[in-house]
Every structure is written in C-alpha cells, then in structure tokens.
Amino acid sequence: GACHEILARRTLFTSFTLLAALCLVPLPALAHPGEFERIEILTQRIKAQPLNPSLYIDRAASYSHDGDYPLAMKDLERAALLGDPVMAAFELGLVHARKGERAKARLEFDRYLERFPNHARALEERARVLAELGETDAAAADYERMFAVTPSPNPGSYLSAAKIFVPESGGDLTLAL
C-alpha cells in the first residue's frame, strides 16, 4: 500500500523532472537557423529589395555552404551585374575553391585582395589555394600577412600555415611549426 504509493509518486516526480529538463534544452535548429531557413529569409528580402547586390551575395554564400554551386554562381553573377563585381569576387573564390577549381579561385581572390589587401579571410583562403597549387612561397606570404592583420588568429590557421612547410622539414610537423 504505502510503499507502492510512495514509489508511484517518486516515479511520477522523476518523470516530470526529466520532462521539464528536456523542455529547457534548446534545440540547435531553433537556436541558429540552418542554411535552408537562411536562404528562405534572404529570398524574401530579395523580393522586397531586388536591386540590392549584397543580398544576392549573402544568399550565394548560403547556397555555396550548402553545396548548391549552380545557384550560388547564379546569385553571384546577378550581384556582379547589379553592383561592383569586386564585391562578389570573394564568394566567387570560395565557390571555385569548393568545386576544386583552384586557378579560378585564385583569380577571384586576387581580384578581391587588390581592393581589400588586408582582408584576413581572403588572405587565408588564397593561401590555401596557393598551397594546393604548389606555390608555397606565395602561400606563406599570404599567411604571414593574414597573421599580421588578425588580432587573434584561429589556432587552426597556424596549423594550416605550418603544413605548407612540412615537406621542407622532412615531414615533421613540429619542425615546420
């Protein structure tokens, strides 16, 4: 009797506590909209402001991040027609790099960096492309410049930079660092 009632209440209380705790846990999908939601939001903004090239660039970045390169390219072409083509060059470089089109990526990063020579992310992305093209001296120069203009570089950037020197250090990453 009494033991079963206490056990039933304790089980009910435990179940209720667990349910309440689960309700308090934020869902990742609700905390940060995914690329699909971001694309939908940008599409609505483009409908309201169809002549704003930066919206097309932002949506292209989401398409590219999601792996939809044809739609990303279409938006970047539209942005280049509506505004300054250089403003689309960085994202074009990223699309080409993701597609494995290193020479095209380099041209776009070169074009962007002519206008914005201290853009840290463009320097790092071009350094990666240059390293993949076997141009280690140019890649090292971009990494050095990127580190010089970045107050708190990502630790992974140091590792990426060191990897271009691994062959010169006999394959020893610690010597490269």
CNS distance restraints for C-alpha pairs under 8 A (distance, minus, plus):
assign (resid   1 and name CA) (resid   5 and name CA) 6.31 0.50 0.50
assign (resid   2 and name CA) (resid   6 and name CA) 6.23 0.50 0.50
assign (resid   3 and name CA) (resid   7 and name CA) 6.08 0.50 0.50
assign (resid   4 and name CA) (resid   8 and name CA) 5.96 0.50 0.50
assign (resid   5 and name CA) (resid   9 and name CA) 6.18 0.50 0.50
assign (resid   6 and name CA) (resid  10 and name CA) 6.08 0.50 0.50
assign (resid   7 and name CA) (resid  11 and name CA) 6.08 0.50 0.50
assign (resid   8 and name CA) (resid  12 and name CA) 6.09 0.50 0.50
assign (resid   9 and name CA) (resid  13 and name CA) 5.97 0.50 0.50
assign (resid  10 and name CA) (resid  14 and name CA) 6.03 0.50 0.50
assign (resid  11 and name CA) (resid  15 and name CA) 6.04 0.50 0.50
assign (resid  12 and name CA) (resid  16 and name CA) 6.06 0.50 0.50
assign (resid  13 and name CA) (resid  17 and name CA) 6.07 0.50 0.50
assign (resid  14 and name CA) (resid  18 and name CA) 6.11 0.50 0.50
assign (resid  15 and name CA) (resid  19 and name CA) 6.12 0.50 0.50
assign (resid  16 and name CA) (resid  20 and name CA) 6.10 0.50 0.50
assign (resid  17 and name CA) (resid  21 and name CA) 6.13 0.50 0.50
assign (resid  18 and name CA) (resid  22 and name CA) 6.21 0.50 0.50
assign (resid  19 and name CA) (resid  23 and name CA) 6.31 0.50 0.50
assign (resid  20 and name CA) (resid  24 and name CA) 6.50 0.50 0.50
assign (resid  21 and name CA) (resid  25 and name CA) 6.68 0.50 0.50
assign (resid  26 and name CA) (resid  30 and name CA) 7.19 0.50 0.50
assign (resid  26 and name CA) (resid  31 and name CA) 6.70 0.50 0.50
assign (resid  27 and name CA) (resid  31 and name CA) 6.24 0.50 0.50
assign (resid  28 and name CA) (resid  32 and name CA) 6.27 0.50 0.50
assign (resid  29 and name CA) (resid  33 and name CA) 5.88 0.50 0.50
assign (resid  29 and name CA) (resid  34 and name CA) 6.60 0.50 0.50
assign (resid  33 and name CA) (resid  37 and name CA) 5.56 0.50 0.50
assign (resid  33 and name CA) (resid  38 and name CA) 6.22 0.50 0.50
assign (resid  34 and name CA) (resid  38 and name CA) 6.15 0.50 0.50
assign (resid  35 and name CA) (resid  39 and name CA) 5.93 0.50 0.50
assign (resid  35 and name CA) (resid  62 and name CA) 5.76 0.50 0.50
assign (resid  35 and name CA) (resid  63 and name CA) 7.57 0.50 0.50
assign (resid  35 and name CA) (resid  65 and name CA) 7.72 0.50 0.50
assign (resid  35 and name CA) (resid  66 and name CA) 6.62 0.50 0.50
assign (resid  36 and name CA) (resid  40 and name CA) 6.24 0.50 0.50
assign (resid  37 and name CA) (resid  41 and name CA) 6.18 0.50 0.50
assign (resid  38 and name CA) (resid  42 and name CA) 6.13 0.50 0.50
assign (resid  38 and name CA) (resid  59 and name CA) 7.76 0.50 0.50
assign (resid  38 and name CA) (resid  62 and name CA) 7.18 0.50 0.50
assign (resid  39 and name CA) (resid  43 and name CA) 5.97 0.50 0.50
assign (resid  39 and name CA) (resid  59 and name CA) 5.82 0.50 0.50
assign (resid  39 and name CA) (resid  62 and name CA) 6.42 0.50 0.50
assign (resid  39 and name CA) (resid  63 and name CA) 7.40 0.50 0.50
assign (resid  40 and name CA) (resid  44 and name CA) 6.34 0.50 0.50
assign (resid  41 and name CA) (resid  45 and name CA) 6.34 0.50 0.50
assign (resid  42 and name CA) (resid  46 and name CA) 6.03 0.50 0.50
assign (resid  42 and name CA) (resid  55 and name CA) 6.56 0.50 0.50
assign (resid  42 and name CA) (resid  56 and name CA) 7.98 0.50 0.50
assign (resid  42 and name CA) (resid  58 and name CA) 7.55 0.50 0.50
assign (resid  42 and name CA) (resid  59 and name CA) 5.99 0.50 0.50
assign (resid  43 and name CA) (resid  47 and name CA) 6.27 0.50 0.50
assign (resid  43 and name CA) (resid  59 and name CA) 7.52 0.50 0.50
assign (resid  44 and name CA) (resid  48 and name CA) 6.49 0.50 0.50
assign (resid  45 and name CA) (resid  49 and name CA) 6.06 0.50 0.50
assign (resid  45 and name CA) (resid  50 and name CA) 7.97 0.50 0.50
assign (resid  45 and name CA) (resid  55 and name CA) 7.37 0.50 0.50
assign (resid  46 and name CA) (resid  50 and name CA) 4.82 0.50 0.50
assign (resid  46 and name CA) (resid  51 and name CA) 7.79 0.50 0.50
assign (resid  46 and name CA) (resid  52 and name CA) 7.26 0.50 0.50
assign (resid  46 and name CA) (resid  55 and name CA) 6.29 0.50 0.50
assign (resid  46 and name CA) (resid  56 and name CA) 7.30 0.50 0.50
assign (resid  51 and name CA) (resid  82 and name CA) 6.40 0.50 0.50
assign (resid  52 and name CA) (resid  56 and name CA) 7.23 0.50 0.50
assign (resid  52 and name CA) (resid  79 and name CA) 7.74 0.50 0.50
assign (resid  52 and name CA) (resid  82 and name CA) 7.25 0.50 0.50
assign (resid  53 and name CA) (resid  57 and name CA) 6.40 0.50 0.50
assign (resid  53 and name CA) (resid  78 and name CA) 7.35 0.50 0.50
assign (resid  53 and name CA) (resid  79 and name CA) 4.31 0.50 0.50
assign (resid  53 and name CA) (resid  80 and name CA) 7.27 0.50 0.50
assign (resid  53 and name CA) (resid  82 and name CA) 5.68 0.50 0.50
assign (resid  53 and name CA) (resid  83 and name CA) 5.83 0.50 0.50
assign (resid  54 and name CA) (resid  58 and name CA) 6.13 0.50 0.50
assign (resid  54 and name CA) (resid  79 and name CA) 6.91 0.50 0.50
assign (resid  55 and name CA) (resid  59 and name CA) 6.15 0.50 0.50
assign (resid  56 and name CA) (resid  60 and name CA) 5.96 0.50 0.50
assign (resid  56 and name CA) (resid  75 and name CA) 5.18 0.50 0.50
assign (resid  56 and name CA) (resid  76 and name CA) 6.46 0.50 0.50
assign (resid  56 and name CA) (resid  78 and name CA) 7.09 0.50 0.50
assign (resid  56 and name CA) (resid  79 and name CA) 5.61 0.50 0.50
assign (resid  57 and name CA) (resid  61 and name CA) 6.23 0.50 0.50
assign (resid  57 and name CA) (resid  75 and name CA) 6.53 0.50 0.50
assign (resid  57 and name CA) (resid  76 and name CA) 5.78 0.50 0.50
assign (resid  57 and name CA) (resid  79 and name CA) 6.27 0.50 0.50
assign (resid  57 and name CA) (resid  88 and name CA) 6.30 0.50 0.50
assign (resid  57 and name CA) (resid  91 and name CA) 7.19 0.50 0.50
assign (resid  58 and name CA) (resid  62 and name CA) 6.58 0.50 0.50
assign (resid  59 and name CA) (resid  63 and name CA) 6.22 0.50 0.50
assign (resid  59 and name CA) (resid  72 and name CA) 7.34 0.50 0.50
assign (resid  59 and name CA) (resid  75 and name CA) 7.18 0.50 0.50
assign (resid  60 and name CA) (resid  64 and name CA) 5.97 0.50 0.50
assign (resid  60 and name CA) (resid  71 and name CA) 6.97 0.50 0.50
assign (resid  60 and name CA) (resid  72 and name CA) 4.07 0.50 0.50
assign (resid  60 and name CA) (resid  73 and name CA) 6.98 0.50 0.50
assign (resid  60 and name CA) (resid  74 and name CA) 7.94 0.50 0.50
assign (resid  60 and name CA) (resid  75 and name CA) 5.47 0.50 0.50
assign (resid  60 and name CA) (resid  76 and name CA) 6.21 0.50 0.50
assign (resid  60 and name CA) (resid  91 and name CA) 7.51 0.50 0.50
assign (resid  61 and name CA) (resid  65 and name CA) 6.01 0.50 0.50
assign (resid  61 and name CA) (resid  72 and name CA) 6.75 0.50 0.50
assign (resid  61 and name CA) (resid  91 and name CA) 6.40 0.50 0.50
assign (resid  62 and name CA) (resid  66 and name CA) 6.07 0.50 0.50
assign (resid  62 and name CA) (resid  72 and name CA) 7.78 0.50 0.50
assign (resid  63 and name CA) (resid  67 and name CA) 6.20 0.50 0.50
assign (resid  63 and name CA) (resid  68 and name CA) 4.99 0.50 0.50
assign (resid  63 and name CA) (resid  69 and name CA) 6.54 0.50 0.50
assign (resid  63 and name CA) (resid  71 and name CA) 6.41 0.50 0.50
assign (resid  63 and name CA) (resid  72 and name CA) 5.15 0.50 0.50
assign (resid  64 and name CA) (resid  68 and name CA) 5.43 0.50 0.50
assign (resid  64 and name CA) (resid  69 and name CA) 5.32 0.50 0.50
assign (resid  64 and name CA) (resid  71 and name CA) 8.00 0.50 0.50
assign (resid  64 and name CA) (resid  72 and name CA) 5.52 0.50 0.50
assign (resid  64 and name CA) (resid  94 and name CA) 7.97 0.50 0.50
assign (resid  64 and name CA) (resid  95 and name CA) 6.07 0.50 0.50
assign (resid  68 and name CA) (resid  72 and name CA) 6.34 0.50 0.50
assign (resid  69 and name CA) (resid  73 and name CA) 6.00 0.50 0.50
assign (resid  69 and name CA) (resid  95 and name CA) 6.58 0.50 0.50
assign (resid  69 and name CA) (resid  99 and name CA) 7.91 0.50 0.50
assign (resid  70 and name CA) (resid  74 and name CA) 6.22 0.50 0.50
assign (resid  71 and name CA) (resid  75 and name CA) 6.26 0.50 0.50
assign (resid  72 and name CA) (resid  76 and name CA) 6.19 0.50 0.50
assign (resid  72 and name CA) (resid  95 and name CA) 7.56 0.50 0.50
assign (resid  73 and name CA) (resid  77 and name CA) 6.06 0.50 0.50
assign (resid  73 and name CA) (resid  92 and name CA) 7.24 0.50 0.50
assign (resid  73 and name CA) (resid  95 and name CA) 7.66 0.50 0.50
assign (resid  74 and name CA) (resid  78 and name CA) 6.27 0.50 0.50
assign (resid  75 and name CA) (resid  79 and name CA) 6.12 0.50 0.50
assign (resid  76 and name CA) (resid  80 and name CA) 6.13 0.50 0.50
assign (resid  76 and name CA) (resid  88 and name CA) 5.90 0.50 0.50
assign (resid  76 and name CA) (resid  91 and name CA) 7.64 0.50 0.50
assign (resid  76 and name CA) (resid  92 and name CA) 6.90 0.50 0.50
assign (resid  77 and name CA) (resid  81 and name CA) 6.33 0.50 0.50
assign (resid  78 and name CA) (resid  82 and name CA) 6.23 0.50 0.50
assign (resid  79 and name CA) (resid  83 and name CA) 5.99 0.50 0.50
assign (resid  79 and name CA) (resid  84 and name CA) 7.84 0.50 0.50
assign (resid  79 and name CA) (resid  85 and name CA) 7.18 0.50 0.50
assign (resid  79 and name CA) (resid  88 and name CA) 6.63 0.50 0.50
assign (resid  80 and name CA) (resid  84 and name CA) 5.83 0.50 0.50
assign (resid  80 and name CA) (resid  85 and name CA) 4.07 0.50 0.50
assign (resid  80 and name CA) (resid  86 and name CA) 7.51 0.50 0.50
assign (resid  80 and name CA) (resid  87 and name CA) 7.46 0.50 0.50
assign (resid  80 and name CA) (resid  88 and name CA) 6.12 0.50 0.50
assign (resid  81 and name CA) (resid  85 and name CA) 6.99 0.50 0.50
assign (resid  83 and name CA) (resid  87 and name CA) 7.80 0.50 0.50
assign (resid  84 and name CA) (resid  88 and name CA) 7.61 0.50 0.50
assign (resid  85 and name CA) (resid  89 and name CA) 6.66 0.50 0.50
assign (resid  86 and name CA) (resid  90 and name CA) 7.75 0.50 0.50
assign (resid  86 and name CA) (resid 111 and name CA) 6.66 0.50 0.50
assign (resid  86 and name CA) (resid 112 and name CA) 5.74 0.50 0.50
assign (resid  86 and name CA) (resid 115 and name CA) 7.72 0.50 0.50
assign (resid  87 and name CA) (resid 112 and name CA) 7.23 0.50 0.50
assign (resid  88 and name CA) (resid  92 and name CA) 6.15 0.50 0.50
assign (resid  89 and name CA) (resid  93 and name CA) 6.02 0.50 0.50
assign (resid  89 and name CA) (resid 108 and name CA) 5.03 0.50 0.50
assign (resid  89 and name CA) (resid 109 and name CA) 6.51 0.50 0.50
assign (resid  89 and name CA) (resid 111 and name CA) 6.65 0.50 0.50
assign (resid  89 and name CA) (resid 112 and name CA) 5.49 0.50 0.50
assign (resid  90 and name CA) (resid  94 and name CA) 6.43 0.50 0.50
assign (resid  90 and name CA) (resid 108 and name CA) 6.37 0.50 0.50
assign (resid  90 and name CA) (resid 109 and name CA) 5.77 0.50 0.50
assign (resid  90 and name CA) (resid 112 and name CA) 5.85 0.50 0.50
assign (resid  90 and name CA) (resid 122 and name CA) 6.68 0.50 0.50
assign (resid  91 and name CA) (resid  95 and name CA) 6.22 0.50 0.50
assign (resid  92 and name CA) (resid  96 and name CA) 6.19 0.50 0.50
assign (resid  92 and name CA) (resid 105 and name CA) 7.07 0.50 0.50
assign (resid  92 and name CA) (resid 108 and name CA) 6.33 0.50 0.50
assign (resid  93 and name CA) (resid  97 and name CA) 6.05 0.50 0.50
assign (resid  93 and name CA) (resid 104 and name CA) 7.07 0.50 0.50
assign (resid  93 and name CA) (resid 105 and name CA) 4.10 0.50 0.50
assign (resid  93 and name CA) (resid 106 and name CA) 6.70 0.50 0.50
assign (resid  93 and name CA) (resid 107 and name CA) 7.52 0.50 0.50
assign (resid  93 and name CA) (resid 108 and name CA) 4.87 0.50 0.50
assign (resid  93 and name CA) (resid 109 and name CA) 5.52 0.50 0.50
assign (resid  94 and name CA) (resid  98 and name CA) 6.06 0.50 0.50
assign (resid  94 and name CA) (resid 105 and name CA) 6.62 0.50 0.50
assign (resid  94 and name CA) (resid 125 and name CA) 7.63 0.50 0.50
assign (resid  95 and name CA) (resid  99 and name CA) 6.21 0.50 0.50
assign (resid  95 and name CA) (resid 105 and name CA) 7.52 0.50 0.50
assign (resid  96 and name CA) (resid 100 and name CA) 6.24 0.50 0.50
assign (resid  96 and name CA) (resid 101 and name CA) 4.89 0.50 0.50
assign (resid  96 and name CA) (resid 102 and name CA) 6.56 0.50 0.50
assign (resid  96 and name CA) (resid 104 and name CA) 6.13 0.50 0.50
assign (resid  96 and name CA) (resid 105 and name CA) 4.86 0.50 0.50
assign (resid  97 and name CA) (resid 101 and name CA) 5.46 0.50 0.50
assign (resid  97 and name CA) (resid 102 and name CA) 5.43 0.50 0.50
assign (resid  97 and name CA) (resid 104 and name CA) 7.85 0.50 0.50
assign (resid  97 and name CA) (resid 105 and name CA) 5.26 0.50 0.50
assign (resid  97 and name CA) (resid 129 and name CA) 7.06 0.50 0.50
assign (resid 101 and name CA) (resid 105 and name CA) 6.14 0.50 0.50
assign (resid 102 and name CA) (resid 106 and name CA) 6.05 0.50 0.50
assign (resid 102 and name CA) (resid 129 and name CA) 5.85 0.50 0.50
assign (resid 102 and name CA) (resid 130 and name CA) 8.00 0.50 0.50
assign (resid 102 and name CA) (resid 132 and name CA) 7.64 0.50 0.50
assign (resid 102 and name CA) (resid 133 and name CA) 7.07 0.50 0.50
assign (resid 103 and name CA) (resid 107 and name CA) 6.40 0.50 0.50
assign (resid 103 and name CA) (resid 133 and name CA) 7.91 0.50 0.50
assign (resid 104 and name CA) (resid 108 and name CA) 6.41 0.50 0.50
assign (resid 105 and name CA) (resid 109 and name CA) 6.19 0.50 0.50
assign (resid 105 and name CA) (resid 126 and name CA) 7.71 0.50 0.50
assign (resid 105 and name CA) (resid 129 and name CA) 7.26 0.50 0.50
assign (resid 106 and name CA) (resid 110 and name CA) 5.94 0.50 0.50
assign (resid 106 and name CA) (resid 126 and name CA) 6.11 0.50 0.50
assign (resid 106 and name CA) (resid 129 and name CA) 6.51 0.50 0.50
assign (resid 106 and name CA) (resid 130 and name CA) 7.28 0.50 0.50
assign (resid 107 and name CA) (resid 111 and name CA) 6.17 0.50 0.50
assign (resid 108 and name CA) (resid 112 and name CA) 6.23 0.50 0.50
assign (resid 109 and name CA) (resid 113 and name CA) 5.95 0.50 0.50
assign (resid 109 and name CA) (resid 122 and name CA) 6.32 0.50 0.50
assign (resid 109 and name CA) (resid 123 and name CA) 7.86 0.50 0.50
assign (resid 109 and name CA) (resid 125 and name CA) 7.82 0.50 0.50
assign (resid 109 and name CA) (resid 126 and name CA) 5.96 0.50 0.50
assign (resid 110 and name CA) (resid 114 and name CA) 6.14 0.50 0.50
assign (resid 110 and name CA) (resid 126 and name CA) 7.79 0.50 0.50
assign (resid 111 and name CA) (resid 115 and name CA) 7.13 0.50 0.50
assign (resid 112 and name CA) (resid 116 and name CA) 6.12 0.50 0.50
assign (resid 112 and name CA) (resid 117 and name CA) 7.85 0.50 0.50
assign (resid 112 and name CA) (resid 122 and name CA) 7.67 0.50 0.50
assign (resid 113 and name CA) (resid 117 and name CA) 4.49 0.50 0.50
assign (resid 113 and name CA) (resid 118 and name CA) 7.32 0.50 0.50
assign (resid 113 and name CA) (resid 119 and name CA) 6.97 0.50 0.50
assign (resid 113 and name CA) (resid 122 and name CA) 6.93 0.50 0.50
assign (resid 113 and name CA) (resid 123 and name CA) 7.45 0.50 0.50
assign (resid 117 and name CA) (resid 123 and name CA) 7.97 0.50 0.50
assign (resid 118 and name CA) (resid 123 and name CA) 7.39 0.50 0.50
assign (resid 118 and name CA) (resid 145 and name CA) 7.55 0.50 0.50
assign (resid 118 and name CA) (resid 146 and name CA) 7.21 0.50 0.50
assign (resid 118 and name CA) (resid 149 and name CA) 6.38 0.50 0.50
assign (resid 119 and name CA) (resid 123 and name CA) 6.22 0.50 0.50
assign (resid 119 and name CA) (resid 146 and name CA) 7.70 0.50 0.50
assign (resid 120 and name CA) (resid 124 and name CA) 6.21 0.50 0.50
assign (resid 120 and name CA) (resid 146 and name CA) 4.96 0.50 0.50
assign (resid 120 and name CA) (resid 147 and name CA) 7.83 0.50 0.50
assign (resid 120 and name CA) (resid 149 and name CA) 6.59 0.50 0.50
assign (resid 120 and name CA) (resid 150 and name CA) 6.44 0.50 0.50
assign (resid 121 and name CA) (resid 125 and name CA) 6.05 0.50 0.50
assign (resid 121 and name CA) (resid 146 and name CA) 7.63 0.50 0.50
assign (resid 122 and name CA) (resid 126 and name CA) 5.98 0.50 0.50
assign (resid 123 and name CA) (resid 127 and name CA) 6.02 0.50 0.50
assign (resid 123 and name CA) (resid 142 and name CA) 5.43 0.50 0.50
assign (resid 123 and name CA) (resid 143 and name CA) 6.79 0.50 0.50
assign (resid 123 and name CA) (resid 145 and name CA) 7.41 0.50 0.50
assign (resid 123 and name CA) (resid 146 and name CA) 5.72 0.50 0.50
assign (resid 124 and name CA) (resid 128 and name CA) 6.31 0.50 0.50
assign (resid 124 and name CA) (resid 142 and name CA) 6.62 0.50 0.50
assign (resid 124 and name CA) (resid 143 and name CA) 6.03 0.50 0.50
assign (resid 124 and name CA) (resid 146 and name CA) 6.33 0.50 0.50
assign (resid 124 and name CA) (resid 157 and name CA) 7.80 0.50 0.50
assign (resid 125 and name CA) (resid 129 and name CA) 6.38 0.50 0.50
assign (resid 126 and name CA) (resid 130 and name CA) 5.99 0.50 0.50
assign (resid 126 and name CA) (resid 139 and name CA) 7.32 0.50 0.50
assign (resid 126 and name CA) (resid 142 and name CA) 7.29 0.50 0.50
assign (resid 127 and name CA) (resid 131 and name CA) 6.06 0.50 0.50
assign (resid 127 and name CA) (resid 138 and name CA) 7.24 0.50 0.50
assign (resid 127 and name CA) (resid 139 and name CA) 4.17 0.50 0.50
assign (resid 127 and name CA) (resid 140 and name CA) 6.96 0.50 0.50
assign (resid 127 and name CA) (resid 141 and name CA) 7.96 0.50 0.50
assign (resid 127 and name CA) (resid 142 and name CA) 5.39 0.50 0.50
assign (resid 127 and name CA) (resid 143 and name CA) 6.14 0.50 0.50
assign (resid 128 and name CA) (resid 132 and name CA) 6.26 0.50 0.50
assign (resid 128 and name CA) (resid 139 and name CA) 6.78 0.50 0.50
assign (resid 128 and name CA) (resid 160 and name CA) 7.81 0.50 0.50
assign (resid 129 and name CA) (resid 133 and name CA) 6.20 0.50 0.50
assign (resid 129 and name CA) (resid 139 and name CA) 7.85 0.50 0.50
assign (resid 130 and name CA) (resid 134 and name CA) 6.28 0.50 0.50
assign (resid 130 and name CA) (resid 135 and name CA) 5.11 0.50 0.50
assign (resid 130 and name CA) (resid 136 and name CA) 6.67 0.50 0.50
assign (resid 130 and name CA) (resid 138 and name CA) 6.66 0.50 0.50
assign (resid 130 and name CA) (resid 139 and name CA) 5.18 0.50 0.50
assign (resid 131 and name CA) (resid 135 and name CA) 5.39 0.50 0.50
assign (resid 131 and name CA) (resid 136 and name CA) 5.20 0.50 0.50
assign (resid 131 and name CA) (resid 138 and name CA) 8.00 0.50 0.50
assign (resid 131 and name CA) (resid 139 and name CA) 5.48 0.50 0.50
assign (resid 131 and name CA) (resid 164 and name CA) 6.36 0.50 0.50
assign (resid 135 and name CA) (resid 139 and name CA) 6.16 0.50 0.50
assign (resid 136 and name CA) (resid 140 and name CA) 5.91 0.50 0.50
assign (resid 136 and name CA) (resid 164 and name CA) 6.27 0.50 0.50
assign (resid 136 and name CA) (resid 165 and name CA) 7.81 0.50 0.50
assign (resid 137 and name CA) (resid 141 and name CA) 6.25 0.50 0.50
assign (resid 138 and name CA) (resid 142 and name CA) 6.32 0.50 0.50
assign (resid 139 and name CA) (resid 143 and name CA) 6.25 0.50 0.50
assign (resid 139 and name CA) (resid 164 and name CA) 7.91 0.50 0.50
assign (resid 140 and name CA) (resid 144 and name CA) 6.10 0.50 0.50
assign (resid 140 and name CA) (resid 161 and name CA) 6.83 0.50 0.50
assign (resid 140 and name CA) (resid 164 and name CA) 7.61 0.50 0.50
assign (resid 141 and name CA) (resid 145 and name CA) 6.20 0.50 0.50
assign (resid 142 and name CA) (resid 146 and name CA) 5.98 0.50 0.50
assign (resid 143 and name CA) (resid 147 and name CA) 6.10 0.50 0.50
assign (resid 143 and name CA) (resid 161 and name CA) 6.29 0.50 0.50
assign (resid 144 and name CA) (resid 148 and name CA) 6.19 0.50 0.50
assign (resid 145 and name CA) (resid 149 and name CA) 6.33 0.50 0.50
assign (resid 146 and name CA) (resid 150 and name CA) 6.07 0.50 0.50
assign (resid 147 and name CA) (resid 151 and name CA) 7.69 0.50 0.50
assign (resid 147 and name CA) (resid 153 and name CA) 6.46 0.50 0.50
assign (resid 153 and name CA) (resid 157 and name CA) 6.78 0.50 0.50
assign (resid 153 and name CA) (resid 158 and name CA) 7.95 0.50 0.50
assign (resid 154 and name CA) (resid 158 and name CA) 7.36 0.50 0.50
assign (resid 155 and name CA) (resid 159 and name CA) 6.84 0.50 0.50
assign (resid 156 and name CA) (resid 160 and name CA) 6.22 0.50 0.50
assign (resid 157 and name CA) (resid 161 and name CA) 6.11 0.50 0.50
assign (resid 158 and name CA) (resid 162 and name CA) 6.07 0.50 0.50
assign (resid 158 and name CA) (resid 177 and name CA) 7.98 0.50 0.50
assign (resid 159 and name CA) (resid 163 and name CA) 6.21 0.50 0.50
assign (resid 159 and name CA) (resid 177 and name CA) 7.66 0.50 0.50
assign (resid 160 and name CA) (resid 164 and name CA) 7.12 0.50 0.50
assign (resid 161 and name CA) (resid 165 and name CA) 7.53 0.50 0.50
assign (resid 162 and name CA) (resid 166 and name CA) 6.69 0.50 0.50
assign (resid 162 and name CA) (resid 173 and name CA) 6.97 0.50 0.50
assign (resid 162 and name CA) (resid 176 and name CA) 5.35 0.50 0.50
assign (resid 162 and name CA) (resid 177 and name CA) 5.33 0.50 0.50
assign (resid 163 and name CA) (resid 173 and name CA) 6.84 0.50 0.50
assign (resid 163 and name CA) (resid 176 and name CA) 7.08 0.50 0.50
assign (resid 165 and name CA) (resid 169 and name CA) 6.45 0.50 0.50
assign (resid 165 and name CA) (resid 173 and name CA) 8.00 0.50 0.50
assign (resid 165 and name CA) (resid 176 and name CA) 5.35 0.50 0.50
assign (resid 166 and name CA) (resid 170 and name CA) 6.47 0.50 0.50
assign (resid 166 and name CA) (resid 171 and name CA) 4.83 0.50 0.50
assign (resid 166 and name CA) (resid 172 and name CA) 5.95 0.50 0.50
assign (resid 166 and name CA) (resid 173 and name CA) 5.57 0.50 0.50
assign (resid 166 and name CA) (resid 175 and name CA) 7.74 0.50 0.50
assign (resid 166 and name CA) (resid 176 and name CA) 5.43 0.50 0.50
assign (resid 167 and name CA) (resid 171 and name CA) 5.18 0.50 0.50
assign (resid 167 and name CA) (resid 172 and name CA) 7.95 0.50 0.50
assign (resid 168 and name CA) (resid 176 and name CA) 7.69 0.50 0.50
assign (resid 169 and name CA) (resid 173 and name CA) 7.35 0.50 0.50
assign (resid 169 and name CA) (resid 175 and name CA) 5.86 0.50 0.50
assign (resid 169 and name CA) (resid 176 and name CA) 5.77 0.50 0.50
assign (resid 172 and name CA) (resid 176 and name CA) 6.47 0.50 0.50
assign (resid 173 and name CA) (resid 177 and name CA) 6.22 0.50 0.50
